[in-house]
């Protein structure tokens, strides 16, 4: 009995220690996130010089132009579109990114509970918004309620598209999330792009697969389109983030434009804030619509 009592005490002691250790780690993580928010909120905020028209405020023209931010069209400098990807894991990182004094673009998953609030906050802050359209993934389990998938009956595909498109408002275009198979399937992509065309939107192909035909089909249809050139992966550390951003700058310097996506994660957002404040380059951070205009002009 004495041995059993000692063993019980040891088990309870170890369990308590593990619980305290877990709670300590959670508390440290919480303080770290609060520190990130405080750091960004204390940064000197200046207007990025963009004004996003509210729905209906500007008559005429396509939606991608009506909802575009004001940006100098005559700039000869190379342009870099920095797209912060809010995949719906929490509203705070995207809101923190809105404090960065640069004309970032925000791609927002329509499946997120906070999608509409985040989109409205981004537009109020003068930032452009993209709809992050969930597409069938070949590499991960898909939990989206209405993903775009190949071999879907036409009526159901249109229903899913309309559901996704109706979750937020005032966006300049659509960007695919995943979609390795979808972006290589001509009938499915054409159905998607026909609705994008009718709505007067632009399209960004994330090149989820190297053989994607999505942006090529979009351009043949006359849809304003661009390709993602660089992708910062979720969970990237600071060194990886800076390496990808350096690659994006090199691409922009060589070709005139670059499009890069960055996940909305607090630590990455903090590093991005520091990078935008310190970077010295002739490449100008621009709203994605400005980069698409540059691409359509043949200068990038």
Secondary structure as GFF3:
##gff-version 3
##sequence-region A 1 300
A	DSSP	alpha_helix	2	41	.	.	.	ID=ss1
A	DSSP	alpha_helix	63	66	.	.	.	ID=ss2
A	DSSP	beta_strand	79	86	.	.	.	ID=ss3
A	DSSP	alpha_helix	92	97	.	.	.	ID=ss4
A	DSSP	beta_strand	105	109	.	.	.	ID=ss5
A	DSSP	alpha_helix	115	124	.	.	.	ID=ss6
A	DSSP	beta_strand	128	135	.	.	.	ID=ss7
A	DSSP	alpha_helix	154	165	.	.	.	ID=ss8
A	DSSP	beta_strand	173	178	.	.	.	ID=ss9
A	DSSP	three_ten_helix	182	184	.	.	.	ID=ss10
A	DSSP	alpha_helix	186	198	.	.	.	ID=ss11
A	DSSP	beta_strand	202	205	.	.	.	ID=ss12
A	DSSP	alpha_helix	214	220	.	.	.	ID=ss13
A	DSSP	beta_strand	225	227	.	.	.	ID=ss14
A	DSSP	beta_strand	230	231	.	.	.	ID=ss15
A	DSSP	alpha_helix	238	255	.	.	.	ID=ss16
A	DSSP	beta_strand	257	263	.	.	.	ID=ss17
A	DSSP	alpha_helix	266	278	.	.	.	ID=ss18
A	DSSP	beta_strand	284	285	.	.	.	ID=ss19
A	DSSP	alpha_helix	288	297	.	.	.	ID=ss20
###
